[in-house]
């Protein structure tokens, strides 16, 4: 392996993928020479390869740096260093913004297309790892639910864990979403962000920033973050922001996690939204019952046929949409119905909030409000409207915005566990409760074997995927505050009577 050749390959790739211009070649080469501790450099003008990503080049360079003792040969050290390598051929933030503005002048889609391509080419979006995720769809009465077993985040190396203990704590950046991450070198325990770029966007007159998620769960999965490190809060301003965003980028949706523990997302300390260019099953779900709200003649209001209790507002008048969404949210925050275990608060602790999602429908807008409640009991210590104990073998984590819309993000352990279940099924094992690795699936395994007595070995992958998808459907049902029973729907209507007064 010639490090000189690899440097030339990377320069060629960067020019080809429009990360830099030909005029930047020697500047970038000299940065790479310094970073890789190379004494001399010879340009090569005869490289003609067209690589989809820089990964083959980075693998060679990382092998070289580990061999030379420049870095330790661990996954996290690789991730920190390959980001430094790619930053040598990256445009500065101001240039990325200038490109975005020029592309946006052509069309919003052109702007996102180019920004997304750059994020993949720079290896900021680690597409090689994302492609390892196991993805399928499961048909249900609510549409095709998206299921993914998340294999994209690598396991920690013991050497990196040891180094993390030695790492001094820092208040900079305050969290992984803060804008100060742009260009941050990172350290063990905090990912490198030297290839990270942000697009400033004004929402409700305030400055926010858009980025892509490094581990995208769906097409063009973006994050829109507050320039200030302030806690998540769903408010009237949230609805204004969501509708502003889908006005600026009408081919994207944008939603907010709920702002309470258990029903919220994984990061509640920094106000942010998630969006992208993908149509989830929830967006396709029909309105099954309509309501009329006095004072809002131009807004259609309906209950969505969806396992989580969802009110859909649609119309062209954004002010009316915001006003009605605020009215519904305020009513819900104060609403209790003990007959269905809904209490607005206990001992002053609030329990009710909403998960809002905005999207465009032609010239009009849709705003979905998913009703949430985070109350716990002795019977349900993790949450009444949270995945219950019987589904924890598949999904135990919070049901945030992405799951609400119909995409299951399931733990990597399931890949190995499903392979083990398949082997026991083929062997004819009836009871797996004594097998440590998969005993958590014992009751479910018996149930699905009984449902599929004629399943052949070659059918088992399909059977297991379908049954996992059905468990996720149950998860969403658990998280719905109003169950899809006559009693539950009557209770939903009682709340809507409060709204429609």
Phi, psi and omega in degrees: 000128178257116180295330177299316180294320181293322176299316179296321177299317181293319178299317178298314179302314185296320178292316181299322183267010175062029171285329177212169179261163180305325181295343181269000191302310184288324176300312180294321179300317181293326175295318179293320178302316180293314183296320184270001177058049178260140185279327184214167183212136177237119179296146175236121185257003187253018180279129184234002184295154178233093183270142177290328176220168179274003188304315180301324179289316181297321178301318179295316181294321179292323175300319179296313183292325177292319180296324181277356179080014179288322175227162173278146187275069175234160183299315183291323176295321176301314183296321178295319187279322180293335175290321176297320179299310183293331179297336179295339182242018182264148170287151177290159181307319181297324179290322177298318179295318179300317178298316180302313182296320178294318179293321181295329178298332175281310176185151176303321181295321178299322181295312181290324178303311184290321180294321179292317177301317179297320181295329176282315182299325182282353183071012173296313169274112186276077187299326181299326179279320179300323181294345178280342180301144177267121188231136173203174176242145177239122179288136177219176178292347180260009183108184181276111178281141178271129180239133175222133170264116191278105179251007191280337181268120185291153176288153181287139173275136180307326179293324177289323178298318179297319180293326180298327178295329181277345184290128178289138179291149181219150177265011183228126341295158184294328178204176184290347181261348183298145182296340178295350177291339183298110181089359183290133185290335181077178178196177178301120182101346177223115187298148176295141180228031181290337178262005182284132178227145183240144176251118178289135180223135179266121177239125182053035177081002181245156184272121173240174180225144176249138174220171170261153176286133179298331178241078187295134178267347179200176187299127176055042179296109183247160176237133177245118190240145175292139180293342179256147177276085179233153186295156174302136175208119175272122185211183175305319180299326178301315180296320177299317181296315182298316181289326174300315184298313183285350169283320179289318180235081187292348178269001177251156166256166173212136179221165179239139168294157172295161187254021178237150176301158180078308181263357180268185180275191184279338179237103178260355185277345181229122182298124181200165177232166174230142181208201179148188183248079182204143178253109180278164178303324181299320181294333179273346184294138184277160170281126183257346177209135181254154179227156175245127180249116180304139179091354181229063185294337184262007180246123172278135183235130181209156172271129184272140175284091186206145184296334175263138191293110191231132174252127181252125175253136179217144180169180181261330183281104183295324181297318178294321178299315180295316180299315182289320177301319179294319178300315180294315181298314181297319178296318181293318181301332182259004191265138175228148174208092186298337182296338178237026173068021180261116173238132182294327179198159171226126180053037177085356179269119182288149180237338186262137174202186181226155169250108182263145178223130180245145176206163177264148172228089186066234177278347183265186183229150168239136177229110178268133175243113180264121183284130183233152175212132186250022183292144176244158175221175176298325179288324181234076184294339179268354179135134177295319183252057183219158177311128182279167187309321187291348178249004182296338178295340177253310185215119181242340188286169179306149174262096181265193186307314185295315178293320180307321184280352175113021177240116179276127173253102188256153185290150183300332182304334185295332180300310181290320182293321179292325177296319179292319177299318180299317180295318179294323178298313180298322179288345180088015179297128182268326184234118181253012184295344179264002180260108190308314187298329187232013185296336179296339181267005192304309183294317180296319180301315178298318183295313184284334174293320179294327180284338185232059186294337183261008184297129177270158180308321182288348180265350192293324178301315180295317180298312182297318179297317179299315183291326174297317178300322178291327175296319179296324175301319177295320177305312180296325177295318176301322185281347179286131182286329176249116182289153184274061176236166177305320180293318181294317180292327176294321177294321176301315180296328178296320177294318182294334175296326176294319181291323187270007179295000000 
